[in-house]
């Protein structure tokens, strides 16, 4: 449970972790649920990979935005 400040007072947010599975010797949650005052989101993962190589170009500067 987490409480954030807002103009109307403290607002609670609850994060629940479930369905822990072994991934390379580490137990990780495959279901994450966020609940707050006006809704709920559920994230369900099918696969988690660790130590996956990432292409260096992913860390480059993005192209400048073109005016519309």
N, CA, C and O atoms as a GROMACS GRO file, in nm:
protein
  272
    1UNK      N    1   0.086  -0.117   0.000
    1UNK     CA    2   0.000   0.000   0.000
    1UNK      C    3   0.090   0.123   0.000
    1UNK      O    4   0.188   0.131   0.075
    2UNK      N    5   0.055   0.217  -0.085
    2UNK     CA    6   0.129   0.342  -0.096
    2UNK      C    7   0.029   0.456  -0.090
    2UNK      O    8  -0.080   0.446  -0.146
    3UNK      N    9   0.065   0.563  -0.023
    3UNK     CA   10  -0.022   0.680  -0.013
    3UNK      C   11   0.048   0.798  -0.079
    3UNK      O   12   0.162   0.831  -0.045
    4UNK      N   13  -0.020   0.861  -0.174
    4UNK     CA   14   0.033   0.980  -0.240
    4UNK      C   15  -0.050   1.101  -0.202
    4UNK      O   16  -0.170   1.091  -0.178
    5UNK      N   17   0.016   1.215  -0.197
    5UNK     CA   18  -0.054   1.339  -0.164
    5UNK      C   19  -0.125   1.392  -0.288
    5UNK      O   20  -0.073   1.381  -0.399
    6UNK      N   21  -0.243   1.449  -0.269
    6UNK     CA   22  -0.319   1.510  -0.377
    6UNK      C   23  -0.393   1.631  -0.321
    6UNK      O   24  -0.395   1.651  -0.199
    7UNK      N   25  -0.453   1.712  -0.407
    7UNK     CA   26  -0.528   1.827  -0.358
    7UNK      C   27  -0.645   1.789  -0.266
    7UNK      O   28  -0.691   1.872  -0.186
    8UNK      N   29  -0.694   1.664  -0.276
    8UNK     CA   30  -0.806   1.623  -0.191
    8UNK      C   31  -0.762   1.540  -0.070
    8UNK      O   32  -0.846   1.490   0.005
    9UNK      N   33  -0.632   1.525  -0.051
    9UNK     CA   34  -0.581   1.447   0.062
    9UNK      C   35  -0.495   1.331   0.016
    9UNK      O   36  -0.451   1.326  -0.099
   10UNK      N   37  -0.472   1.238   0.106
   10UNK     CA   38  -0.390   1.120   0.074
   10UNK      C   39  -0.469   1.023  -0.012
   10UNK      O   40  -0.584   0.991   0.017
   11UNK      N   41  -0.404   0.974  -0.120
   11UNK     CA   42  -0.470   0.882  -0.212
   11UNK      C   43  -0.397   0.749  -0.208
   11UNK      O   44  -0.276   0.744  -0.232
   12UNK      N   45  -0.468   0.639  -0.177
   12UNK     CA   46  -0.401   0.509  -0.168
   12UNK      C   47  -0.385   0.442  -0.304
   12UNK      O   48  -0.471   0.453  -0.392
   13UNK      N   49  -0.275   0.372  -0.320
   13UNK     CA   50  -0.250   0.286  -0.436
   13UNK      C   51  -0.198   0.154  -0.381
   13UNK      O   52  -0.105   0.152  -0.301
   14UNK      N   53  -0.258   0.046  -0.422
   14UNK     CA   54  -0.215  -0.086  -0.375
   14UNK      C   55  -0.158  -0.164  -0.492
   14UNK      O   56  -0.217  -0.168  -0.600
   15UNK      N   57  -0.041  -0.227  -0.471
   15UNK     CA   58   0.023  -0.310  -0.574
   15UNK      C   59   0.037  -0.450  -0.517
   15UNK      O   60   0.099  -0.471  -0.412
   16UNK      N   61  -0.022  -0.548  -0.587
   16UNK     CA   62  -0.016  -0.687  -0.545
   16UNK      C   63   0.065  -0.767  -0.647
   16UNK      O   64   0.049  -0.750  -0.768
   17UNK      N   65   0.151  -0.854  -0.597
   17UNK     CA   66   0.234  -0.941  -0.680
   17UNK      C   67   0.190  -1.085  -0.656
   17UNK      O   68   0.168  -1.125  -0.542
   18UNK      N   69   0.177  -1.164  -0.765
   18UNK     CA   70   0.131  -1.303  -0.752
   18UNK      C   71   0.192  -1.389  -0.861
   18UNK      O   72   0.264  -1.340  -0.948
   19UNK      N   73   0.164  -1.517  -0.855
   19UNK     CA   74   0.208  -1.616  -0.954
   19UNK      C   75   0.360  -1.612  -0.971
   19UNK      O   76   0.410  -1.595  -1.082
   20UNK      N   77   0.431  -1.630  -0.860
   20UNK     CA   78   0.577  -1.631  -0.864
   20UNK      C   79   0.627  -1.759  -0.930
   20UNK      O   80   0.582  -1.868  -0.896
   21UNK      N   81   0.721  -1.743  -1.025
   21UNK     CA   82   0.781  -1.857  -1.093
   21UNK      C   83   0.932  -1.842  -1.093
   21UNK      O   84   0.986  -1.732  -1.081
   22UNK      N   85   1.000  -1.955  -1.108
   22UNK     CA   86   1.146  -1.954  -1.110
   22UNK      C   87   1.195  -1.909  -1.248
   22UNK      O   88   1.157  -1.965  -1.350
   23UNK      N   89   1.281  -1.806  -1.249
   23UNK     CA   90   1.345  -1.757  -1.372
   23UNK      C   91   1.494  -1.752  -1.345
   23UNK      O   92   1.543  -1.662  -1.276
   24UNK      N   93   1.567  -1.848  -1.398
   24UNK     CA   94   1.712  -1.857  -1.376
   24UNK      C   95   1.749  -1.854  -1.228
   24UNK      O   96   1.845  -1.788  -1.189
   25UNK      N   97   1.673  -1.925  -1.148
   25UNK     CA   98   1.703  -1.935  -1.005
   25UNK      C   99   1.647  -1.823  -0.920
   25UNK      O  100   1.675  -1.817  -0.800
   26UNK      N  101   1.570  -1.732  -0.979
   26UNK     CA  102   1.511  -1.619  -0.906
   26UNK      C  103   1.360  -1.628  -0.919
   26UNK      O  104   1.308  -1.646  -1.029
   27UNK      N  105   1.289  -1.616  -0.809
   27UNK     CA  106   1.142  -1.616  -0.812
   27UNK      C  107   1.094  -1.476  -0.847
   27UNK      O  108   1.121  -1.380  -0.776
   28UNK      N  109   1.021  -1.466  -0.960
   28UNK     CA  110   0.969  -1.338  -1.006
   28UNK      C  111   0.818  -1.347  -1.025
   28UNK      O  112   0.768  -1.452  -1.064
   29UNK      N  113   0.745  -1.236  -0.998
   29UNK     CA  114   0.599  -1.238  -1.015
   29UNK      C  115   0.560  -1.226  -1.162
   29UNK      O  116   0.613  -1.142  -1.234
   30UNK      N  117   0.468  -1.310  -1.206
   30UNK     CA  118   0.417  -1.305  -1.342
   30UNK      C  119   0.281  -1.236  -1.348
   30UNK      O  120   0.225  -1.219  -1.457
   31UNK      N  121   0.227  -1.196  -1.233
   31UNK     CA  122   0.100  -1.121  -1.230
   31UNK      C  123   0.117  -1.005  -1.132
   31UNK      O  124   0.152  -1.025  -1.015
   32UNK      N  125   0.091  -0.884  -1.181
   32UNK     CA  126   0.103  -0.762  -1.100
   32UNK      C  127  -0.029  -0.687  -1.114
   32UNK      O  128  -0.075  -0.662  -1.225
   33UNK      N  129  -0.089  -0.651  -1.001
   33UNK     CA  130  -0.217  -0.580  -1.002
   33UNK      C  131  -0.202  -0.447  -0.930
   33UNK      O  132  -0.156  -0.442  -0.815
   34UNK      N  133  -0.240  -0.338  -0.998
   34UNK     CA  134  -0.241  -0.204  -0.940
   34UNK      C  135  -0.385  -0.164  -0.914
   34UNK      O  136  -0.469  -0.174  -1.004
   35UNK      N  137  -0.415  -0.120  -0.793
   35UNK     CA  138  -0.550  -0.074  -0.761
   35UNK      C  139  -0.541   0.065  -0.698
   35UNK      O  140  -0.455   0.091  -0.614
   36UNK      N  141  -0.630   0.154  -0.740
   36UNK     CA  142  -0.636   0.288  -0.686
   36UNK      C  143  -0.782   0.329  -0.675
   36UNK      O  144  -0.870   0.244  -0.690
   37UNK      N  145  -0.808   0.453  -0.650
   37UNK     CA  146  -0.946   0.497  -0.620
   37UNK      C  147  -1.045   0.467  -0.731
   37UNK      O  148  -1.157   0.426  -0.702
   38UNK      N  149  -1.007   0.487  -0.856
   38UNK     CA  150  -1.107   0.474  -0.962
   38UNK      C  151  -1.079   0.360  -1.061
   38UNK      O  152  -1.132   0.362  -1.172
   39UNK      N  153  -1.000   0.264  -1.024
   39UNK     CA  154  -0.978   0.155  -1.118
   39UNK      C  155  -0.875   0.053  -1.072
   39UNK      O  156  -0.825   0.057  -0.960
   40UNK      N  157  -0.846  -0.037  -1.165
   40UNK     CA  158  -0.754  -0.146  -1.137
   40UNK      C  159  -0.692  -0.188  -1.270
   40UNK      O  160  -0.761  -0.198  -1.371
   41UNK      N  161  -0.562  -0.213  -1.269
   41UNK     CA  162  -0.491  -0.266  -1.385
   41UNK      C  163  -0.425  -0.396  -1.345
   41UNK      O  164  -0.371  -0.408  -1.235
   42UNK      N  165  -0.430  -0.493  -1.435
   42UNK     CA  166  -0.363  -0.621  -1.412
   42UNK      C  167  -0.264  -0.645  -1.525
   42UNK      O  168  -0.299  -0.637  -1.643
   43UNK      N  169  -0.141  -0.674  -1.489
   43UNK     CA  170  -0.036  -0.706  -1.586
   43UNK      C  171  -0.006  -0.853  -1.570
   43UNK      O  172   0.028  -0.899  -1.461
   44UNK      N  173  -0.019  -0.929  -1.678
   44UNK     CA  174   0.010  -1.072  -1.676
   44UNK      C  175   0.122  -1.097  -1.776
   44UNK      O  176   0.107  -1.068  -1.895
   45UNK      N  177   0.232  -1.150  -1.729
   45UNK     CA  178   0.348  -1.177  -1.814
   45UNK      C  179   0.349  -1.324  -1.855
   45UNK      O  180   0.320  -1.411  -1.773
   46UNK      N  181   0.383  -1.350  -1.979
   46UNK     CA  182   0.396  -1.487  -2.027
   46UNK      C  183   0.538  -1.539  -2.011
   46UNK      O  184   0.560  -1.658  -1.989
   47UNK      N  185   0.635  -1.447  -2.024
   47UNK     CA  186   0.775  -1.488  -2.021
   47UNK      C  187   0.858  -1.372  -1.966
   47UNK      O  188   0.832  -1.256  -1.996
   48UNK      N  189   0.960  -1.406  -1.887
   48UNK     CA  190   1.058  -1.309  -1.839
   48UNK      C  191   1.195  -1.365  -1.874
   48UNK      O  192   1.225  -1.481  -1.845
   49UNK      N  193   1.277  -1.281  -1.937
   49UNK     CA  194   1.413  -1.322  -1.970
   49UNK      C  195   1.510  -1.232  -1.894
   49UNK      O  196   1.487  -1.112  -1.881
   50UNK      N  197   1.618  -1.289  -1.846
   50UNK     CA  198   1.720  -1.212  -1.776
   50UNK      C  199   1.847  -1.207  -1.859
   50UNK      O  200   1.874  -1.298  -1.938
   51UNK      N  201   1.924  -1.101  -1.841
   51UNK     CA  202   2.053  -1.083  -1.908
   51UNK      C  203   2.045  -1.097  -2.059
   51UNK      O  204   2.131  -1.160  -2.121
   52UNK      N  205   1.943  -1.039  -2.118
   52UNK     CA  206   1.926  -1.043  -2.263
   52UNK      C  207   2.010  -0.930  -2.323
   52UNK      O  208   2.001  -0.817  -2.276
   53UNK      N  209   2.091  -0.959  -2.426
   53UNK     CA  210   2.169  -0.851  -2.487
   53UNK      C  211   2.078  -0.746  -2.552
   53UNK      O  212   1.976  -0.780  -2.614
   54UNK      N  213   2.116  -0.620  -2.538
   54UNK     CA  214   2.039  -0.509  -2.594
   54UNK      C  215   2.126  -0.438  -2.696
   54UNK      O  216   2.242  -0.405  -2.668
   55UNK      N  217   2.071  -0.415  -2.815
   55UNK     CA  218   2.144  -0.346  -2.921
   55UNK      C  219   2.181  -0.205  -2.875
   55UNK      O  220   2.097  -0.134  -2.821
   56UNK      N  221   2.307  -0.165  -2.897
   56UNK     CA  222   2.356  -0.033  -2.855
   56UNK      C  223   2.275   0.082  -2.914
   56UNK      O  224   2.266   0.189  -2.854
   57UNK      N  225   2.217   0.062  -3.032
   57UNK     CA  226   2.142   0.171  -3.096
   57UNK      C  227   2.017   0.209  -3.017
   57UNK      O  228   1.963   0.318  -3.036
   58UNK      N  229   1.970   0.121  -2.930
   58UNK     CA  230   1.853   0.152  -2.847
   58UNK      C  231   1.883   0.265  -2.749
   58UNK      O  232   1.790   0.329  -2.698
   59UNK      N  233   2.012   0.290  -2.721
   59UNK     CA  234   2.050   0.392  -2.623
   59UNK      C  235   2.093   0.522  -2.688
   59UNK      O  236   2.140   0.611  -2.617
   60UNK      N  237   2.080   0.535  -2.819
   60UNK     CA  238   2.116   0.658  -2.889
   60UNK      C  239   2.013   0.767  -2.866
   60UNK      O  240   1.905   0.743  -2.813
   61UNK      N  241   2.050   0.887  -2.906
   61UNK     CA  242   1.958   1.001  -2.894
   61UNK      C  243   1.844   0.985  -2.994
   61UNK      O  244   1.867   0.943  -3.108
   62UNK      N  245   1.722   1.017  -2.953
   62UNK     CA  246   1.610   1.009  -3.048
   62UNK      C  247   1.620   1.122  -3.152
   62UNK      O  248   1.684   1.225  -3.126
   63UNK      N  249   1.559   1.103  -3.265
   63UNK     CA  250   1.556   1.208  -3.368
   63UNK      C  251   1.473   1.324  -3.318
   63UNK      O  252   1.375   1.304  -3.246
   64UNK      N  253   1.511   1.448  -3.356
   64UNK     CA  254   1.432   1.563  -3.311
   64UNK      C  255   1.290   1.558  -3.368
   64UNK      O  256   1.268   1.506  -3.477
   65UNK      N  257   1.196   1.612  -3.293
   65UNK     CA  258   1.056   1.617  -3.338
   65UNK      C  259   1.042   1.714  -3.453
   65UNK      O  260   1.103   1.821  -3.453
   66UNK      N  261   0.963   1.677  -3.549
   66UNK     CA  262   0.935   1.766  -3.662
   66UNK      C  263   0.813   1.850  -3.629
   66UNK      O  264   0.714   1.797  -3.579
   67UNK      N  265   0.820   1.982  -3.657
   67UNK     CA  266   0.701   2.066  -3.630
   67UNK      C  267   0.583   2.023  -3.717
   67UNK      O  268   0.601   1.981  -3.831
   68UNK      N  269   0.464   2.035  -3.663
   68UNK     CA  270   0.344   1.993  -3.738
   68UNK      C  271   0.270   2.111  -3.790
   68UNK      O  272   0.166   2.095  -3.856
   0.00000   0.00000   0.00000
